[in-house]
Amino acid sequence: MKDTIITTIDRAAMALGGGLVLLGVVGLGIVEVLAGPPYGAAPTTNDAGEVVATPMVDANLRVLLVVAGLVVLLAWQVYRMAATPGGADATQRVEMTAD
């Protein structure tokens, strides 16, 4: 098994990507709960069709933060795959005779 060396770039990418995802899901979710009802992503209307309540944080903003975090993590993984040298297979095989 290869030893994984975590560099400064790895730490920064993990922190930024994970932070954006957590902010979009947990952070803004807590803001929505503290703001009170309505909890849905769409505005609440009355029988006449007038908007009577809207969510505190737009759902598009939350989605943007989560997707941005996932894009950062994907770009970091592509970087890791490109930066890791190929080389020979390190698996050791032992020949044994059949019983």
C-alpha positions in Angstrom: 0.0 0.0 0.0 1.3 3.4 -0.9 1.9 6.0 1.8 -0.1 9.1 1.1 1.7 12.4 1.7 -0.7 15.3 2.2 0.7 18.6 1.0 -0.4 22.2 1.6 -2.4 22.1 -1.7 -4.2 19.0 -0.5 -5.1 20.6 2.8 -6.3 23.8 1.2 -8.4 22.0 -1.4 -10.0 19.7 1.2 -10.7 22.7 3.5 -12.1 24.9 0.8 -14.2 22.1 -0.9 -15.5 20.7 2.4 -16.1 24.2 3.8 -18.2 25.2 0.8 -20.3 22.1 1.0 -20.8 22.4 4.8 -21.7 26.1 4.5 -24.3 25.4 1.7 -25.9 22.5 3.5 -25.5 22.9 7.3 -24.7 26.6 7.7 -27.5 28.0 5.5 -29.8 25.3 6.8 -29.4 26.5 10.3 -30.0 30.1 9.1 -33.3 28.9 7.5 -34.4 27.1 10.7 -33.6 30.1 12.9 -35.4 32.5 10.5 -38.6 30.4 11.1 -41.3 29.2 8.7 -41.6 28.8 5.7 -38.9 26.2 5.2 -39.6 25.4 1.6 -37.5 26.6 -1.3 -40.5 28.2 -3.1 -42.3 31.4 -1.9 -45.6 30.9 0.0 -48.7 32.4 -1.6 -52.2 32.9 -0.4 -55.4 32.1 -2.3 -55.2 35.2 -4.4 -51.7 34.3 -5.6 -49.9 37.1 -3.6 -46.5 36.2 -2.2 -46.9 36.3 1.6 -43.6 34.7 2.7 -40.3 33.9 1.1 -37.4 31.8 2.3 -34.5 33.6 4.1 -31.8 32.2 1.8 -32.4 31.6 -1.9 -32.2 27.9 -2.9 -30.0 28.8 -5.9 -27.4 30.2 -3.5 -27.3 27.0 -1.5 -27.0 24.9 -4.6 -24.3 27.2 -6.0 -22.2 26.8 -2.8 -22.6 23.0 -2.7 -21.7 22.6 -6.4 -18.7 24.9 -6.1 -17.5 22.8 -3.2 -17.9 19.6 -5.3 -16.1 21.2 -8.3 -13.2 22.2 -6.0 -12.9 18.6 -4.7 -13.2 17.2 -8.3 -10.4 19.5 -9.5 -8.2 18.6 -6.6 -8.7 14.9 -7.3 -7.8 15.4 -11.0 -4.7 17.2 -9.9 -3.8 14.4 -7.5 -4.2 11.8 -10.3 -2.1 13.9 -12.7 0.6 14.7 -10.2 1.0 11.1 -8.9 3.8 9.3 -10.8 2.8 6.1 -12.6 5.7 3.6 -12.3 5.8 -0.1 -11.9 3.2 -2.1 -10.0 4.4 -2.4 -6.4 2.4 -5.6 -5.7 4.6 -8.5 -4.8 3.7 -11.9 -6.0 4.9 -15.1 -4.5 4.8 -18.3 -6.6 3.6 -21.3 -4.8 3.2 -24.9 -5.9 -0.2 -26.5 -5.9 -0.7 -29.2 -3.3 
